[in-house]
Amino acid sequence: MVSLARNILQIGFGNFGPTHLAAWRALGLADGLHVVDPGDGARQRCRDLGLPADRVGGEVAAFLEQADLVVVLAPTDRHFEVCEPLLKAGKHLFIEKPMTATLAEAEGLAALCGDQTVQVGFYFRAHPLAQRVKREVDSGALGELRYVSARFHGFKRARGDSGVVGNDAVHFIDQANWMMSGLPVAVDAVTRDHFGRGYDDLALIRLFYPSGAIANIEVGCIQPGRWNDNIVPGSTQTKEFVVAGSEGAAEIDYQTSELRLHRVRHELIDGLWRPNNRGVELPHEAIVEPFEVVAGEFAAFLDAVDGKAPVLAGVEECGVGMARVMDAIHRSAKQEKRIAL
């Protein structure tokens, strides 16, 4: 538990709001949490979940002055208007992904950042399984990275503020970038809007990295998922991430909290490239609950605020850099061609 008390302002209490509340409680900081949401139903949910009525409101101004840090959980298309005055006020910000809806907005917010800490909420960077794989990559245990394959799909509601690229693909795009230690140099993408709502509900994305490595990401809400979703009731979900290198590969199933580490490399034997399989490791990991991952995000954010560690997901890479990648994905899908960044 984090011992230093904070005054925390959370703006927005959507579907992920209860998970955020559980995370603050896990850190022992919920007594300093104040929530603002314009919706009567959202505010009532806060009270139903045990937040005192005097710490729940409809106006940011009621709690802003005393806030040590602010968490922005508003709809993506409102992030810029919500965050702009907060940055001008010098507040430390945790902004749920994606940081903004457009590249221009991301660049605008970045220009307003001063000395305060700003972290983008890329959930999987705090997931224990992803962190284990990142250590494998950074240590060289998987060799030279060659390929990432990721699937994030299942039958679920189509959100009103973003498509599956901005809501789901963005997670695994960031994870691929994190594993590759940089942004792609080109992208190509195919997207579809079967529901005619102005947002994609299916996307197939390829990312091309300077090393020659490729990432292939499939997302959608029209194809089945293997498991019941542990965040959105009544939905199914597949969340699988694979990274392959010259010395092995790692497979993560985020819905079951399973990790497989393959120790294998291809060797030229008798004129053929054959796999030398040195075994598969199954590191024991207990089921990881979503609130535990979010608590890890918040703990990293607080460490950055306190100057104890660098920001886990900073503005330049995960805000502006991600916005450039997302912009290129949408242009690629529209123009039906590969886009260089």
C-alpha positions, 0 to 999 in steps of 0.5 A: 500500500502507498502510505503518503496520502493524496488528494485525487480528482478523477474526472469521469466514472464510466465503465472502467470507473469501478475498477479505478476505485478498486485500484485506489482502495488497493493502494490505500488512497481511496479516502482522498479520492474525489470524483466528478461526472456530469451524469446522474447515474454515474454519480449515483454509482459512485455513492453506491460503491461507498464514496461519500456524497461530499466527494462526488460532484458534477463540476470540476471546479468544486475539487480542483484547487485542493487536488494533488493530481488528476485522473482523466477518465472522460470520453476520448473525444473530450480529453483535449478540452478537459486536459487543457485547463488542467495542464495550464494549472500545472496539475499532475495528470494521468490520462486514460488512453488514447491521450487524445482523439487526434494528432493535432490535439496530442501535439497541443497538449504536449506543448502545454506540458511543463514540469508536471508529471503526465502519464498515459494510461496504457494498462498492459505496461503495468501487467505482470505478464507483459512486464515479465516478457519485457524483461525477457526482451531487454535481457536478450533472452528472446534474441533479435525480435522479428514478429509480434502477433496480437488479437483483441476481439470479441462480441461486445458493445460498440462504444459511442466515443471511439472505434476498436482502433482507438479503444482496443488496438491502441493497447497492443500497438503500444505493447508492440512499440514497447517491446520494440523500444520504438515507433514503427516507420510505416503502417498499413491497415484495413478497417470496416464500419459495419454499423454505420456509426462513424467508428471502426468495428473491425481492423487489421493492422500491420506495423513495420519497425526499423529493424525489419520486424513486423507486428500484425494486430487484429481487433474487432467487436464482430468476431467471437472471443474465447472467454467471458470478459472480466471488465465488461459484463455480458461480453466475450473477449480474446486478448492474446499477444505473441512476440517472437525472436531469433532465440525464442518466443513468448505467448500471453493470454491475458484473459487466463493470465497464462504465459508460455516462454518458448526457448527455441532457435532455428539452426542450419542442419544438413541444408535445412533450417530446423528448430532446436527446441530447448523447451517451454517454460510456464512461469506460475502466475496467479490470475491477475485481476484488472484492478491490480493492473490499474493499481500498478499503473497508479503506483508507477504514476505516483512514483513518477510524481514523487521523482522516484522513477521515470514515467511509465508511459510518457507524453512524447512516445505514448501521447504524440507518438501514438497519435501519429501512428493512429493518424497513419492507420486511419489514413492507410485504411482510407487511402488503401495503401501503406503510410510512412511515418 
